[in-house]
Amino acid sequence: MKNRFNSHVFLLFSVTLLASSSPEIFARQYSQSGKGKSQKTVVFCLQSIPKGTKIRDQDLQERVIDPSNGPFDAIECRRSANNRIYKEDLQEGQILLKADFDPPLNEKIDAISHRTSKHATFVIAKRKILKGQKVSSADVKQDFGSPLELGSDTIARADFVIGNYAKCDIPSGTKVTKLLIEHR
């Protein structure tokens, strides 16, 4: 019985020591053991970051906490905060919240952007293209935007447009679609 008690005390001591020395290793091992159901991982700042600055991975660290003690809308993974902009100044040790990003972290938008890409490419007219005019490289340019703003008829690359003809007048700054271009 005494031997069993000593092994439990040693296990408790080693888990506490591991958690305090390396939060990432502890979180990984604790969640793999199946005992981490009452634990939550949060992301916090290692140093102060001014408002409007992109957050880098080396500025962040993950820590395992008791979910009853921490914020419910905290970010749980450093990668979701990487290269994002926080709305306010971040202080050293501050836990990052989903709602405080600019734009806010939205699960639906994040899922779509991970499936496609962070930015979608499309072609816009640099200057006005007249009806029947052959499109040259000087007339169009490739630009980037949100994949949610683009339709299925949007042309992704400028070389798909160059050498074709305009079906109608295309004003400057217009997204070039398949409906505006014809192949002859």
N, C-alpha and C positions, 0 to 999 in steps of 0.2 A: 504494500500500500504506500509506504514511504517513497519507494522508487518511482511509482506512478505519479505521485505528487511532485517530486523533483523534476520529472520530465515535463509536466505541465508548466511549472514555474520557468524552466529553461526555455520552453517554446514561447511563452508569453514575453519573456525578456528579449529573445532573439527577434520576435516580430516587432516589438517596440523599438529596438535598436535599429533594425532595418528601415522602419518607417521614418525615423528621424534622420538617418544618414542619406538615404537615397529614395525620395518619394516616387520617382518613375519606376524603379525596380520593384518597390513595394507594391505599387498599384498593379503592375503587371502580374506579379506572383500572387498577390492576394485575390485578384479577380479570377485567375486561373484555378485557384484552389477551391472555388465555389463558396468560400466563406465571406465574400465581399458584397453580399446582397444589400447590406445596410450601409454601404459606403458609396461615396460619390466623388468623382474627380472634378476639380475646378482648375481654372487657369488664372494665374496672377502675374503681375509685373515684377521683374527683377530690378528695374530702375525706373526713374521718372521719365515719362514721354510727353512732350508738349502736344497740345491740341492740333489736329490736322496733319500729324506725322504718321506715315505708314508704319505699322507695327511689324517688327521683324521677329523671326523665330527665336533668335538668341536673346530677345528682350523678355521672353515668357518662360514660365515653368508651370508644371502641373503638380497638384497636390491632392491627396486623398483626404476627404473630410467626412464627418458624420452629416448626412443630409438634413437632419433636424436643426443643425447649427448654422448651416450655410444658406445662401440665396438659392431660390428655386430656378431662376432663369439664368444661371451662370453657364458660361461656355465650358464644355467638357473636354475639348481637344485643342491643342495649340494650333494645329493646321487650319482650323476654321477661322482663327483670328489673324493668321499670317497674311501680310500685305493688305490689311484692311485699315480703315481710318476710324479712330475713336472720336466721339463727339466732344469729349472734355479732356482736360489734362489728366494724365494717369500718374498716380503716386506709386512709389515703391511699395510692393506688397498688396496693392489693390486687386481685388478679384474682378475679372472682366465679365460684364453682363451682356446678353444677346441684344437687348433693346437699345443699348448705348452706342451701337455702331452706326456709321453713316455710309450707306443706307443700313437699316436694321437687318440683322440676320433673320431671314425668313426661310423656314424649312422647305416650302414648296419651290421657291425661287432657287435655293441652294441645290435641290435635287435636280432641277432642270439644267442649271448651269454645269453641274458635274457630269450630266449625261452628254451634253453637247460640248460646250467649252465656256470659258469665262467670257469671251467676246466672240461675236460672229462677224464675219467679213461680208461686205457688200460693196457695190459700185455706185458712185454718184457722179453726176455730170459736173465738170469743173466750170463749164461755160454753156451757153445755150446751143443746143444741137437742132438744126432745122430738119423738117420732114424730108426724107429721101437722101439726106446727107450721109456719106460714109463716115463711120465713127473712127477717129484716130486716137492714139495714146494721149495726145494733148487735150482731147475733149473730156476724158473720164479719169477718175482716180479711185483707188481702193480705200475704203474706210472701215472702221470697226465700231460695233455697237452691241447692244444687248440682244441675245437670241430671241427674247420675248417680243421685240419690236418688229421683227422681220416676218414677211409672209413667205409662203412656199414658192411664189413666183419671182422672188428676189434673186438676182444674179450675184454669185459670190466672188468671182474673179474678173479683173479687168480684161484679161486676154480672151475671155468668152465673148466680149462685146466688140473689141477692136476688129475692124475689117467688115463688120456688119452694117446695116442701114437702119436709120430711124424711121419708124412707122408714122410718127407724128412729131410735132415740135416738143422738145424736152427742155424745160427751163433749167437754168443753172441751180445746182444744189439738190436736184431731184434724184431719188434712188432709182436706178435703172432696173427695170423688171423685164421679164420675158415678153410681156405684152407690148412694150415700147420698141422692141428690136425685131427686125426681120432678117432672115438669111436669104440672099439672092444667089 
